[in-house]
Amino acid sequence: MRLNTTPNPPPAKPCIRDMHELIHVVLTPQLLMLAPLQELTRRLHEVVAQQPRFREEAPLVLAGEQRRRAQYSGGLRVAHRHAEVA
């Protein structure tokens, strides 16, 4: 039995090309919008395990989707009231 003791390389900067491929080819925008966050998190872990080049982009995709859902989770609200005209 042999243990792999090589350390993981430090995280690199996210790549726009990889981000685009992750969102539009690997996951698709419809999957991002419709899948529950728990399932999306699981799927992103799976993608990173299979294709390590997406490890910098996956947390950004998840954070962006959480932000988008938080923004649209509330109901309709009034931004300000119109002043009554006399």
C-alpha distance (Angstrom), angle and dihedral (degrees) to the residues before:
residue distance angle dihedral
M1 . . .
R2 3.79 . .
L3 3.80 126.3 .
N4 3.76 121.2 -146.6
T5 3.79 104.7 -128.6
T6 3.79 99.2 167.8
P7 3.80 110.3 120.8
N8 3.77 120.9 -121.0
P9 3.79 113.0 -101.1
P10 3.81 114.7 -105.9
P11 3.80 114.8 -92.1
A12 3.76 114.6 -88.8
K13 3.77 128.0 -145.8
P14 3.82 115.6 -79.7
C15 3.79 115.5 -96.2
I16 3.80 119.4 -136.0
R17 3.80 91.7 -147.1
D18 3.82 91.4 53.4
M19 3.82 90.9 45.1
H20 3.81 90.5 53.3
E21 3.79 92.0 47.7
L22 3.81 92.0 47.7
I23 3.80 93.4 50.4
H24 3.80 100.5 38.3
V25 3.81 104.7 30.1
V26 3.80 110.7 22.5
L27 3.83 100.4 35.3
T28 3.84 107.0 10.5
P29 3.83 121.8 -144.2
Q30 3.83 92.3 -100.2
L31 3.80 91.6 57.9
L32 3.80 90.7 48.8
M33 3.80 92.4 52.6
L34 3.80 99.7 41.0
A35 3.81 106.5 35.5
P36 3.81 117.6 91.4
L37 3.82 112.6 -106.6
Q38 3.79 92.4 -114.0
E39 3.81 91.0 54.8
L40 3.79 91.6 44.0
T41 3.81 90.5 52.0
R42 3.80 90.7 49.9
R43 3.80 91.6 48.5
L44 3.81 92.4 49.6
H45 3.83 90.8 51.4
E46 3.79 88.2 50.8
V47 3.81 92.6 49.5
V48 3.82 92.0 49.2
A49 3.81 90.8 49.3
Q50 3.81 90.6 52.1
Q51 3.80 97.6 38.0
P52 3.83 111.3 25.0
R53 3.81 92.7 -173.8
F54 3.82 87.9 79.6
R55 3.82 94.7 58.1
E56 3.82 93.9 102.3
E57 3.82 94.4 45.8
A58 3.83 99.9 43.6
P59 3.85 96.4 71.9
L60 3.81 89.7 47.6
V61 3.80 91.6 52.3
L62 3.80 91.4 49.0
A63 3.81 93.1 47.0
G64 3.80 91.1 48.5
E65 3.78 92.1 50.8
Q66 3.82 91.9 47.8
R67 3.81 89.3 50.6
R68 3.82 91.8 48.3
R69 3.80 92.2 49.8
A70 3.80 92.6 47.1
Q71 3.78 89.9 51.1
Y72 3.81 93.3 52.6
S73 3.81 99.0 34.0
G74 3.79 95.2 87.1
G75 3.76 122.0 78.3
L76 3.74 125.2 -111.4
R77 3.79 113.8 -60.6
V78 3.74 135.1 -174.5
A79 3.79 112.5 -113.0
H80 3.81 94.3 -157.4
R81 3.75 139.5 -18.4
H82 3.74 121.7 -106.5
A83 3.79 115.0 -120.4
E84 3.77 113.3 -112.4
V85 3.76 113.7 -108.1
A86 3.83 113.1 -130.8
